[in-house]
Amino acid sequence: MKREKLWYQPRKNDMNFSNLLSSKKLTLIASFLGLYLISAGISLLFFSYVVARPGKVDTGVKRARINLNLPKTEECPINGGMFNVDEKNIWETRRPITAVIENHLESRPQSGLSKADVVYEAVAEGGITRFLAVFFCNVIAEEVDVAPVRSARIYFVNLAAGYGTDPIFLHQGGANNFCSNCPGGVKTRGQVAKEVDAYAALDKLGWRNGQHGNDMDGGFNVGFPVVERNQYRLGSELAAWEHSVVASIDEVYNEAKKRGFEFQDEEGNAWNENFRMWEFEDGKASTSPTATDITFAFWEGKGEYDVAWKYDTASNSYKRFNGGSPHTDWEFDKPQLTASDVVIMFAKEKSMVDEEGHQYYEVVGKGDALVFKNGEVIQSLWKKKSQLDREIFYDKNDKEIVFTRGPIWVEILPAGNEVNYD
């Protein structure tokens, strides 16, 4: 028998029952709707705060925030690069940021390295290198994110300490003796050697002061919006948790302002009162360069961390290759990383000094160096008198090296490692 769909039209004496039935249906529907909205809200919060960029829509476009048409008349005190007066007016309200950024093969390409004024590279452990990037002059014109931020090492602390009084030190954890499930909350003897304890060094400098110091540690005293986890930073494939920390330079400076670490501290002391500037000059490409291809390895058997710098006469700069591939920045249309000067700083190495396999490089004192600029090489020496002094480079006649203006990379190699160039 064919059944037709009929709309029920209640009679007068059925109205109370109908109203009751409708009320129960509405309550049931409203309950399901409420559960759905709560679930959707939780999902949205998780996606926003753990996976995506909260409060931002990443269009992939970086827009200039100042007038870039002004003449470049102002010298950056960090690397001698030339910028305009609007940029100088902003950096004269700030102090340098020194940030630890990892170079694990799975973390590449990094974000923000092309905007660093100076970059140091050294092995963290097991032949895997890590960077200390100095941001100051070149992060003003555009919004800059840096990633992945990683844990501190003692030699990076010692290098950062040369950037004036209390530079911002940005990292995600560090070599230390803390242990949540050990007797007394301290790791066993020999697990972390005293000479590589980065937290002890930060404490001694007075940088670690909870949420009040110039030490910004994503693992302990700073969170969103300064740093956040974004496991989809490089696209749709989920990255490992340890490779996911992203920091906003703008938010780092906002936090520094709250903590009283602007150009001057709360007592009126400028960060650069004891800062030692390097010397700079305009670049001049060699008509017959003698050092155009620079290659070296940090660690035997770790070819993915081998480095090559290739000199480009047209731009009078060196292009970086890592593990045989062009080393690029994930941001800003993915440029290849370049340097105006490449410095090889040979340092005494102690390898795997404790049970956790930490490295130690002596960056206070003196040692040999090679300085590459304008397609040539200068046999050099480096000297760093104390932790709070900046390393200075000299030629064989003890005359200070004058750097070519622009980004400077300092590669810290164990004394005795081979560097090839021709």
Number of C-alpha atoms within 10 A of each C-alpha: 3 4 5 6 6 6 6 6 9 11 8 7 8 10 12 11 11 14 11 11 12 12 12 12 12 12 12 12 12 12 12 12 12 12 12 12 12 12 12 12 12 12 11 14 14 13 14 15 16 16 18 20 18 16 9 8 8 10 6 9 9 14 10 11 10 13 12 14 7 12 11 14 12 16 18 22 19 24 25 23 23 20 20 18 17 16 22 17 11 14 20 14 14 22 26 25 25 27 29 31 31 25 25 18 13 11 19 18 21 27 25 26 27 26 25 24 25 22 24 21 23 25 24 25 16 13 21 18 20 23 25 31 26 26 25 24 27 21 19 21 18 15 14 22 21 26 28 27 30 27 21 30 29 26 23 24 20 23 20 27 22 20 26 20 21 24 25 27 26 27 26 22 20 18 19 21 19 14 12 9 9 10 9 9 11 14 16 13 11 12 16 20 20 16 15 22 18 23 21 17 20 20 12 10 15 13 19 20 13 13 15 16 19 24 24 29 24 22 14 11 16 20 14 14 18 20 27 22 22 24 21 16 23 16 8 8 9 13 16 12 10 15 23 24 21 26 27 19 22 17 16 20 20 15 20 24 16 12 15 16 26 25 21 18 18 12 7 10 13 21 20 18 10 14 17 16 16 17 16 19 12 13 17 13 18 14 9 10 15 13 20 21 16 18 15 19 20 23 18 9 10 13 15 16 23 21 20 24 24 18 26 16 17 7 14 19 26 28 21 22 20 18 15 13 12 17 21 24 20 20 20 17 11 15 13 16 18 25 26 24 24 25 21 22 26 23 23 18 17 12 16 15 18 16 12 13 15 23 23 24 23 17 25 21 14 19 18 19 25 22 22 26 29 25 25 17 18 16 12 22 23 25 18 19 14 14 18 20 20 23 21 17 26 20 18 13 8 11 11 16 19 16 24 24 22 26 25 25 23 21 22 23 24 22 15 11 12 11 14 11 16 12
